[in-house]
Amino acid sequence: MAAKRIPSYAVVWKKDDGLVVPGQLRLEGDGIRLAGAVAGKPEEHALSYRSLAGVRLGHGPDERLQGQPSMLVELRSLERYVIATIGGFGVLTELADEITAAMTLA
């Protein structure tokens, strides 16, 4: 039996007001994994679906990331991740829908 493929998306992301990190977002069984690197330093964050307070698409110019439409992932701990997909707004909308659905099952 072949191993189940974990969906991944090319993204740029930042936590709160931190540095923008190019990398990937993977939808795993128990949450979201963000992985990338800044100036050669690896960055990896695992966000369980249960830790998420909400997911929404950014609408204002101040909610864009590097000028691109973004998704805001807010944690119960009040941390916030801003994520933009390389694939454009359609991929971003699909991703937000998938994460929201997974949150309801967690």
C-alpha positions in Angstrom: 0.0 0.0 0.0 1.4 3.4 -0.9 1.9 6.0 1.8 -0.8 8.7 1.9 0.4 12.0 0.3 0.3 15.0 2.5 -0.9 18.1 0.6 1.6 20.9 0.6 1.5 24.5 -0.7 4.2 26.9 -1.7 3.8 29.9 0.6 5.3 32.9 2.3 4.4 33.5 5.9 5.1 35.4 9.0 4.3 35.1 12.7 2.9 38.2 14.3 5.3 41.0 13.2 8.2 38.7 12.5 10.3 38.2 9.3 8.7 36.9 6.1 9.6 33.2 5.6 9.4 31.6 2.1 8.6 27.9 2.4 5.8 25.5 2.4 2.6 24.7 4.3 1.5 21.1 4.8 -1.9 20.0 5.9 -1.3 17.1 8.3 -3.8 14.9 10.1 -3.6 16.9 13.3 -2.7 20.4 12.1 -0.7 22.7 9.9 3.0 22.6 9.5 4.9 25.6 8.2 8.5 25.1 7.1 11.0 27.4 5.5 14.2 29.3 6.0 15.3 32.9 6.5 19.0 33.8 5.8 19.8 30.0 5.9 18.2 29.5 9.3 15.4 26.9 9.2 12.0 27.9 10.6 9.4 25.3 11.4 6.1 25.7 13.2 3.4 23.1 13.9 -0.1 24.4 14.6 -2.6 21.9 15.8 -6.1 22.4 14.6 -7.3 22.5 18.2 -5.0 25.5 18.9 -6.6 27.6 16.1 -9.1 30.2 17.1 -10.0 31.2 13.6 -9.0 31.4 9.9 -10.0 34.2 7.6 -9.0 35.8 4.4 -7.4 39.2 4.7 -9.3 42.0 2.9 -7.5 45.2 3.7 -4.3 46.5 2.3 -2.7 46.2 5.7 -3.5 42.4 5.7 -1.6 41.7 2.6 1.8 39.9 2.7 4.3 41.3 0.2 1.4 42.8 -1.7 -0.3 39.5 -2.1 -3.7 38.4 -0.7 -3.3 36.6 2.5 -5.0 34.2 5.0 -4.9 35.1 8.7 -4.6 32.2 11.1 -5.3 33.2 14.6 -4.4 30.9 17.6 -6.1 30.7 20.9 -2.8 31.9 22.4 -3.4 35.2 20.5 -0.5 34.6 18.2 -1.3 35.3 14.5 0.2 33.9 11.3 -0.2 35.7 8.0 0.1 33.4 5.0 0.1 34.1 1.3 0.2 31.3 -1.3 2.4 31.4 -4.4 -0.5 29.9 -6.4 -2.8 33.0 -6.0 -6.1 33.8 -4.5 -7.9 30.6 -5.7 -5.4 28.4 -3.9 -5.6 30.6 -0.8 -9.4 30.3 -0.7 -9.2 26.5 -1.1 -6.6 26.3 1.7 -8.7 28.4 4.1 -11.7 26.2 3.4 -9.7 23.0 4.1 -8.3 24.3 7.3 -11.7 25.6 8.5 -13.2 22.1 7.8 -10.4 20.4 9.7 -10.9 22.7 12.7 -14.5 21.6 13.0 -13.4 18.0 13.2 -10.7 18.6 15.8 
